[in-house]
Amino acid sequence: MKTTISCDVHDYFEIVCMRKSQITITLHSEKIISGEASDIILNQEKQECLQMRVNNALYTIPLTEIKHLHAHNNPTSAHNFQVKIT
């Protein structure tokens, strides 16, 4: 499993959190999660994680577990994009 992500990809996560964007992520396990991007934090294992709100619950997902990021349904069309993480 990867232990880091590139700076370019990290920037996309920072952008969606800053904008509180509506996003859908696909994990390497193929699980799909949709909600509002909230923040990037460190978990207890010192992994960088995406925090997102899904139906009023807060989820914390290590960035290295995410293989696809899709920002969608945001009011400004330029804020909607997709990133495949390799």
LOGUSE-453807 format. One record per residue (C-alpha): residue in three letters; residue number from 1; x, y, z. Coordinates in Angstrom, 1 decimal, decimal comma. Example, Ala and Ser with C-alpha at 12.3 -4.5 7.8 and 13.67 -1.06 7.14 Angstrom:
@code ALA pos 1 px 12,3 py -4,5 pz 7,8
@code SER pos 2 px 13,7 py -1,1 pz 7,1
END
This chain:
@code MET pos 1 px 0,0 py 0,0 pz 0,0
@code LYS pos 2 px 1,1 py 3,5 pz -0,8
@code THR pos 3 px 2,3 py 5,6 pz 2,2
@code THR pos 4 px 2,2 py 9,1 pz 0,5
@code ILE pos 5 px 0,5 py 10,9 pz -2,4
@code SER pos 6 px 1,9 py 13,4 pz -4,8
@code CYS pos 7 px 1,8 py 17,1 pz -3,9
@code ASP pos 8 px -0,3 py 17,7 pz -7,1
@code VAL pos 9 px -2,9 py 15,3 pz -5,9
@code HIS pos 10 px -2,8 py 16,7 pz -2,3
@code ASP pos 11 px -3,6 py 20,1 pz -3,7
@code TYR pos 12 px -6,9 py 18,8 pz -5,1
@code PHE pos 13 px -7,9 py 17,5 pz -1,7
@code GLU pos 14 px -7,0 py 20,9 pz -0,1
@code ILE pos 15 px -9,1 py 22,7 pz -2,8
@code VAL pos 16 px -12,2 py 20,6 pz -2,2
@code CYS pos 17 px -11,9 py 21,0 pz 1,6
@code MET pos 18 px -11,4 py 24,7 pz 1,3
@code ARG pos 19 px -14,6 py 25,0 pz -0,9
@code LYS pos 20 px -16,6 py 22,5 pz 1,2
@code SER pos 21 px -17,3 py 20,8 pz -2,2
@code GLN pos 22 px -19,7 py 18,0 pz -2,8
@code ILE pos 23 px -17,5 py 15,0 pz -3,7
@code THR pos 24 px -17,5 py 11,3 pz -4,5
@code ILE pos 25 px -14,5 py 9,2 pz -3,7
@code THR pos 26 px -13,7 py 5,7 pz -4,8
@code LEU pos 27 px -11,4 py 3,7 pz -2,6
@code HIS pos 28 px -8,9 py 1,0 pz -3,7
@code SER pos 29 px -11,4 py -1,5 pz -2,2
@code GLU pos 30 px -14,0 py -0,1 pz -4,8
@code LYS pos 31 px -16,1 py 1,3 pz -2,0
@code ILE pos 32 px -17,8 py 4,6 pz -3,1
@code ILE pos 33 px -18,5 py 7,4 pz -0,6
@code SER pos 34 px -20,3 py 10,7 pz -1,4
@code GLY pos 35 px -20,6 py 13,7 pz 0,8
@code GLU pos 36 px -19,1 py 17,1 pz 1,6
@code ALA pos 37 px -15,3 py 17,6 pz 1,9
@code SER pos 38 px -14,5 py 19,0 pz 5,3
@code ASP pos 39 px -10,8 py 18,9 pz 6,2
@code ILE pos 40 px -7,5 py 17,2 pz 6,0
@code ILE pos 41 px -6,3 py 15,8 pz 9,3
@code LEU pos 42 px -3,8 py 13,4 pz 10,8
@code ASN pos 43 px -5,2 py 10,2 pz 12,3
@code GLN pos 44 px -3,8 py 8,4 pz 15,3
@code GLU pos 45 px -1,4 py 6,5 pz 13,0
@code LYS pos 46 px -0,1 py 9,9 pz 11,7
@code GLN pos 47 px -1,7 py 9,3 pz 8,2
@code GLU pos 48 px -3,1 py 12,2 pz 6,3
@code CYS pos 49 px -6,8 py 11,8 pz 6,0
@code LEU pos 50 px -9,7 py 13,4 pz 4,3
@code GLN pos 51 px -12,6 py 14,2 pz 6,6
@code MET pos 52 px -16,0 py 14,4 pz 4,9
@code ARG pos 53 px -19,6 py 14,7 pz 6,0
@code VAL pos 54 px -22,0 py 12,1 pz 4,9
@code ASN pos 55 px -25,6 py 12,4 pz 6,1
@code ASN pos 56 px -24,5 py 14,4 pz 9,2
@code ALA pos 57 px -21,8 py 11,8 pz 10,1
@code LEU pos 58 px -18,1 py 12,6 pz 9,9
@code TYR pos 59 px -15,9 py 10,1 pz 8,0
@code THR pos 60 px -12,1 py 10,0 pz 8,1
@code ILE pos 61 px -10,4 py 8,3 pz 5,2
@code PRO pos 62 px -6,6 py 8,0 pz 4,7
@code LEU pos 63 px -5,6 py 9,8 pz 1,5
@code THR pos 64 px -3,6 py 6,8 pz 0,4
@code GLU pos 65 px -6,8 py 4,6 pz 0,3
@code ILE pos 66 px -8,4 py 6,9 pz -2,3
@code LYS pos 67 px -8,0 py 6,1 pz -6,0
@code HIS pos 68 px -10,5 py 8,5 pz -7,5
@code LEU pos 69 px -11,8 py 12,0 pz -6,5
@code HIS pos 70 px -14,8 py 13,5 pz -8,2
@code ALA pos 71 px -16,0 py 17,0 pz -7,3
@code HIS pos 72 px -19,6 py 17,5 pz -8,6
@code ASN pos 73 px -22,8 py 19,4 pz -8,2
@code ASN pos 74 px -21,0 py 22,5 pz -7,0
@code PRO pos 75 px -22,5 py 25,9 pz -7,9
@code THR pos 76 px -19,5 py 27,0 pz -9,9
@code SER pos 77 px -18,9 py 24,7 pz -12,9
@code ALA pos 78 px -15,1 py 25,2 pz -12,7
@code HIS pos 79 px -15,2 py 23,6 pz -9,2
@code ASN pos 80 px -16,4 py 20,3 pz -10,7
@code PHE pos 81 px -13,6 py 18,0 pz -11,8
@code GLN pos 82 px -12,3 py 14,4 pz -11,6
@code VAL pos 83 px -8,9 py 13,2 pz -10,6
@code LYS pos 84 px -7,6 py 9,6 pz -11,0
@code ILE pos 85 px -4,9 py 9,0 pz -8,3
@code THR pos 86 px -2,1 py 6,7 pz -9,4
END
